Amino acid sequence: MGKLVRLQQSTIVFWASLLVFDNFVASPLIR
């Protein structure tokens, strides 16, 4: 059970960082 929660948290952090990274990379390209 604990491993599953840890996996979910790391997945959320992974997607959040991916979103932030995408925003930082895409913004200059769009402009």
Biopython code that builds the backbone (N, CA, C, O; Angstrom):
import numpy as np
from Bio.PDB.StructureBuilder import StructureBuilder

atoms = [
    (1, "MET", "N", (0.832, -1.200, 0.000)),
    (1, "MET", "CA", (0.000, 0.000, 0.000)),
    (1, "MET", "C", (0.867, 1.250, 0.000)),
    (1, "MET", "O", (0.607, 2.195, -0.746)),
    (2, "GLY", "N", (1.903, 1.253, 0.842)),
    (2, "GLY", "CA", (2.784, 2.418, 0.925)),
    (2, "GLY", "C", (3.525, 2.664, -0.387)),
    (2, "GLY", "O", (3.754, 3.805, -0.789)),
    (3, "LYS", "N", (3.898, 1.551, -1.047)),
    (3, "LYS", "CA", (4.628, 1.698, -2.310)),
    (3, "LYS", "C", (3.737, 2.342, -3.369)),
    (3, "LYS", "O", (4.200, 3.159, -4.166)),
    (4, "LEU", "N", (2.472, 1.974, -3.372)),
    (4, "LEU", "CA", (1.537, 2.504, -4.370)),
    (4, "LEU", "C", (1.375, 4.006, -4.203)),
    (4, "LEU", "O", (1.371, 4.756, -5.179)),
    (5, "VAL", "N", (1.241, 4.440, -2.939)),
    (5, "VAL", "CA", (1.090, 5.874, -2.664)),
    (5, "VAL", "C", (2.345, 6.614, -3.105)),
    (5, "VAL", "O", (2.269, 7.692, -3.694)),
    (6, "ARG", "N", (3.502, 6.021, -2.813)),
    (6, "ARG", "CA", (4.771, 6.650, -3.188)),
    (6, "ARG", "C", (4.873, 6.751, -4.705)),
    (6, "ARG", "O", (5.356, 7.751, -5.237)),
    (7, "LEU", "N", (4.417, 5.715, -5.395)),
    (7, "LEU", "CA", (4.461, 5.706, -6.858)),
    (7, "LEU", "C", (3.562, 6.795, -7.419)),
    (7, "LEU", "O", (3.937, 7.499, -8.356)),
    (8, "GLN", "N", (2.365, 6.930, -6.838)),
    (8, "GLN", "CA", (1.437, 7.966, -7.300)),
    (8, "GLN", "C", (2.030, 9.353, -7.089)),
    (8, "GLN", "O", (1.938, 10.210, -7.968)),
    (9, "GLN", "N", (2.636, 9.576, -5.932)),
    (9, "GLN", "CA", (3.212, 10.893, -5.629)),
    (9, "GLN", "C", (4.340, 11.213, -6.600)),
    (9, "GLN", "O", (4.427, 12.335, -7.099)),
    (10, "SER", "N", (5.198, 10.244, -6.873)),
    (10, "SER", "CA", (6.318, 10.480, -7.783)),
    (10, "SER", "C", (5.807, 10.725, -9.197)),
    (10, "SER", "O", (6.387, 11.510, -9.946)),
    (11, "THR", "N", (4.713, 10.047, -9.559)),
    (11, "THR", "CA", (4.129, 10.247, -10.886)),
    (11, "THR", "C", (3.567, 11.648, -11.017)),
    (11, "THR", "O", (3.736, 12.298, -12.049)),
    (12, "ILE", "N", (2.890, 12.120, -9.960)),
    (12, "ILE", "CA", (2.325, 13.479, -9.971)),
    (12, "ILE", "C", (3.446, 14.504, -10.064)),
    (12, "ILE", "O", (3.351, 15.470, -10.820)),
    (13, "VAL", "N", (4.506, 14.290, -9.293)),
    (13, "VAL", "CA", (5.651, 15.212, -9.323)),
    (13, "VAL", "C", (6.284, 15.201, -10.710)),
    (13, "VAL", "O", (6.687, 16.243, -11.227)),
    (14, "PHE", "N", (6.368, 14.012, -11.306)),
    (14, "PHE", "CA", (6.963, 13.874, -12.633)),
    (14, "PHE", "C", (6.169, 14.664, -13.668)),
    (14, "PHE", "O", (6.744, 15.399, -14.469)),
    (15, "TRP", "N", (4.844, 14.510, -13.648)),
    (15, "TRP", "CA", (4.004, 15.215, -14.625)),
    (15, "TRP", "C", (4.012, 16.713, -14.377)),
    (15, "TRP", "O", (3.989, 17.503, -15.320)),
    (16, "ALA", "N", (4.047, 17.106, -13.100)),
    (16, "ALA", "CA", (4.064, 18.539, -12.768)),
    (16, "ALA", "C", (5.356, 19.177, -13.282)),
    (16, "ALA", "O", (5.327, 20.255, -13.876)),
    (17, "SER", "N", (6.476, 18.514, -13.053)),
    (17, "SER", "CA", (7.759, 19.051, -13.523)),
    (17, "SER", "C", (7.801, 19.062, -15.045)),
    (17, "SER", "O", (8.385, 19.959, -15.654)),
    (18, "LEU", "N", (7.176, 18.056, -15.652)),
    (18, "LEU", "CA", (7.130, 18.003, -17.111)),
    (18, "LEU", "C", (6.331, 19.175, -17.664)),
    (18, "LEU", "O", (6.707, 19.778, -18.669)),
    (19, "LEU", "N", (5.220, 19.491, -16.993)),
    (19, "LEU", "CA", (4.391, 20.623, -17.410)),
    (19, "LEU", "C", (5.163, 21.932, -17.289)),
    (19, "LEU", "O", (5.150, 22.757, -18.202)),
    (20, "VAL", "N", (5.834, 22.115, -16.158)),
    (20, "VAL", "CA", (6.612, 23.341, -15.940)),
    (20, "VAL", "C", (7.721, 23.442, -16.978)),
    (20, "VAL", "O", (7.945, 24.505, -17.559)),
    (21, "PHE", "N", (8.413, 22.328, -17.208)),
    (21, "PHE", "CA", (9.490, 22.302, -18.199)),
    (21, "PHE", "C", (8.946, 22.636, -19.584)),
    (21, "PHE", "O", (9.560, 23.399, -20.329)),
    (22, "ASP", "N", (7.794, 22.064, -19.926)),
    (22, "ASP", "CA", (7.169, 22.303, -21.224)),
    (22, "ASP", "C", (6.811, 23.779, -21.375)),
    (22, "ASP", "O", (6.987, 24.360, -22.445)),
    (23, "ASN", "N", (6.311, 24.379, -20.301)),
    (23, "ASN", "CA", (5.940, 25.798, -20.353)),
    (23, "ASN", "C", (7.168, 26.671, -20.583)),
    (23, "ASN", "O", (7.131, 27.616, -21.371)),
    (24, "PHE", "N", (8.258, 26.346, -19.887)),
    (24, "PHE", "CA", (9.470, 27.157, -20.014)),
    (24, "PHE", "C", (10.093, 27.003, -21.398)),
    (24, "PHE", "O", (10.655, 27.954, -21.942)),
    (25, "VAL", "N", (9.991, 25.806, -21.964)),
    (25, "VAL", "CA", (10.607, 25.558, -23.276)),
    (25, "VAL", "C", (9.716, 26.073, -24.403)),
    (25, "VAL", "O", (10.211, 26.634, -25.381)),
    (26, "ALA", "N", (8.412, 25.884, -24.268)),
    (26, "ALA", "CA", (7.484, 26.225, -25.346)),
    (26, "ALA", "C", (7.250, 27.730, -25.443)),
    (26, "ALA", "O", (7.063, 28.254, -26.541)),
    (27, "SER", "N", (7.257, 28.424, -24.319)),
    (27, "SER", "CA", (6.944, 29.857, -24.322)),
    (27, "SER", "C", (7.869, 30.659, -25.245)),
    (27, "SER", "O", (7.372, 31.436, -26.059)),
    (28, "PRO", "N", (9.187, 30.502, -25.150)),
    (28, "PRO", "CA", (10.072, 31.264, -26.049)),
    (28, "PRO", "C", (9.863, 30.871, -27.510)),
    (28, "PRO", "O", (9.995, 31.713, -28.398)),
    (29, "LEU", "N", (9.541, 29.610, -27.767)),
    (29, "LEU", "CA", (9.364, 29.150, -29.145)),
    (29, "LEU", "C", (8.113, 29.754, -29.756)),
    (29, "LEU", "O", (8.098, 30.110, -30.934)),
    (30, "ILE", "N", (7.057, 29.869, -28.947)),
    (30, "ILE", "CA", (5.799, 30.433, -29.440)),
    (30, "ILE", "C", (5.984, 31.916, -29.741)),
    (30, "ILE", "O", (5.484, 32.421, -30.746)),
    (31, "ARG", "N", (6.698, 32.602, -28.871)),
    (31, "ARG", "CA", (6.973, 34.013, -29.109)),
    (31, "ARG", "C", (8.057, 34.116, -30.151)),
    (31, "ARG", "O", (8.459, 35.220, -30.518)),
]
sb = StructureBuilder()
sb.init_structure("model")
sb.init_model(0)
sb.init_chain("A")
sb.init_seg("    ")
for serial, (resi, resn, name, xyz) in enumerate(atoms, 1):
    if name == "N":
        sb.init_residue(resn, " ", resi, " ")
    sb.init_atom(name, np.array(xyz, "f"), 0.0, 1.0, " ", f" {name:<3s}", serial, name[0])
structure = sb.get_structure()
